[in-house]
Amino acid sequence: MRHLMTRAMHFVLPLLTALMFFAVQPSFAEQQSKPDVAQREFTQLAGADYWRQIRNGEAGYTTSQGPEHGVLISAPGEAWYILKEKWMSPAGAIAIFGSIAMVILAYVLMGPIMLSKPRTGRKIKRWSRLDRAMHWSMAFTFLTLAFSGLTLVYGKHFLKPYVPSEVWGFIVYSAKQYHNYMGPLFFLLLLCMLFKWWKKSLFDKVDLQWFMKFGGMFGKHKGTHPSAGFSNGGEKIVYWMLIFVGAFVAASGLILDFPIFGQTRRDMELSNLVHMISALVLICGFIFHIYIGLFGMEGALEGMVTGKVDETWAKEHHDLWYEEMKEQGQIEPAETSVNASTVDKEPKHETR
């Protein structure tokens, strides 16, 4: 009996083992197939359909709470990048170098505008100390912001290939930080100039005649001096260009400087384009302004440095303003320097 039970156990145990193996095999195979299924699903999810949905702007989920936080790829951003890098940057470089070439050509072909009569030596106060401080503060701020901005836009083409990467990193970081922190100062100076000089820069009929004669610089009117008040038509254009175009520069710059008020990517991209275009307009315009002040007109820089201009300069370039100053007795007498020679006589010594 015991022998029969032993033989039965030898038969039943392998059978139970085989049954258990085949019973467990499907679930084991299912577990083994799960990674393969997940891999195939992930591959399909990250395939063409997945990226097509993302490019179409389909939002996902992130823990961020910012605007457009679920948008992984912004398709319009690629259009902004192409517009900025492929069109705006080359056009801006052409405009800047073209403006420089034009002022050089003007200097070579026409030369500077010189006074037609000798200076009298009598001075008229034209700019106060506050005016000059405001002008030179704006000049320094604008030029350094322009230089740092151009470094950020064009430095990778003209500077990066020729300096070590560490130096380039320091330059671009410094330019970015300077641009960010000095930008609001430009806005404040712009407001000061608006409130200080707007009355002197209103257009009138005299300016129309000034424009019709091209400021006495071209054509049959070349060499003449059209009538002008405190500011002529050209100076007023430069002033209002600075105010209006500078307002676009300042507003777009503040949007880029403080991205904490719910700006979307479209807002930042549009602000970047507006900032770039308006800044290029100002840079090109002030290339001509700087040329006139430094090289193009005799006595122009003198007034903004000392605050006073010679009587001859005022009479030729701003005759109406000169007549007002003359009636008010604001013309200072010429400075006379008397070179007196003193003769030292040696005392005579009496001889006894």
C-alpha positions, 0 to 999 in steps of 0.5 A: 500500500505504501509502495502504491502511494509512493508511486502515485506521489511520483506521478502526481507531483510532476503533474501538479508542477506542470499544471502550475507552470502552465497556469502561471505562464500567461500572467508572466508573459503578460507582465513581460509584454507590458514594457514592450507595449509601453515602449511601443505606445511611447514611440507612437506618442512621440512620433510624427503625430505627437510632434504635429499636435505640439506644433499645432499648439495643443497644450499639455500639463506642467506645474508652472502657472505662467501664461502658456505654461502648457505650450511646449513649442510655440510655432509663431515663435519660429516665424518671429525668429526667422523675421528677426535673424534673417530679415531685421538683423541684415536690414538693420546693419545695412541701414546703419552702415548706409547712414555712416556712408551717407554722412561721410559722402556729405562731408567729402562732397559738400564739406561742413557748413562754415560761418560766412562772416568772422566771429564778433566775439560777443556771446549769447547764452543759449543753453542753461547748465541744466539743459546741457546736463540733460543733453549729455546725460541722454547722449551718454545713456543713448550711445551706451545703450545703442552700443550694448544693444548692437553687441547683443544683436550683432556681436555673435557675427562680428565679435564672437568668432575672434575672442575666446569663449570666456571673454565673449561670455563676459562681454555678452553678459555685461552688455545684457545686464547694462542694457536691462538696468540702464533702459529705465534711465533712458525713459526718465531722461526722455520724460525730462526732455519732453517737459523741458523743451516741448514748447521750443520745438513746436512747428510754425510757418517759419519751419515750412519755409526752412524745409522748402529751402532744405535748410540751406544745404542743398540745391539752389538754396545751398549756402543760404541761411533760412530764417529760424527761431530758437530751433530750426525745422531740422532740430525740431524733427530730431527732437520729436523723432526722439520723443515719439520713436523713443517712446516706442523704444522705452515702452517695448523695453520696459515690457521686455525688462519686466516680464512679470505682468502676464505677458505672453510669448506673442507680447514678448516677441512683438515687443522685441521687434518693435524695440529693435525697429525703433532703436534702429531708427533712432540710431540712424537718425542720430548718426546724422545728428552727431555728424552735424554737431561734431563735423557738419556745422561750425560752432554747433558743438560749442553751444552745447559745451559752453552754453553760449554761441557767437553772435555771428553764429546766432545771426546766421542760423537762428536770426529770429531768435537772435533779434529777440535776444538783441531786443532783450539786451542778452548779447554779452560784450566781447571779451577783451584781453589786454596784454600789458607789459610791465617794466621793472626798473632796477633801483639806482644805488647811490655811490658815496 
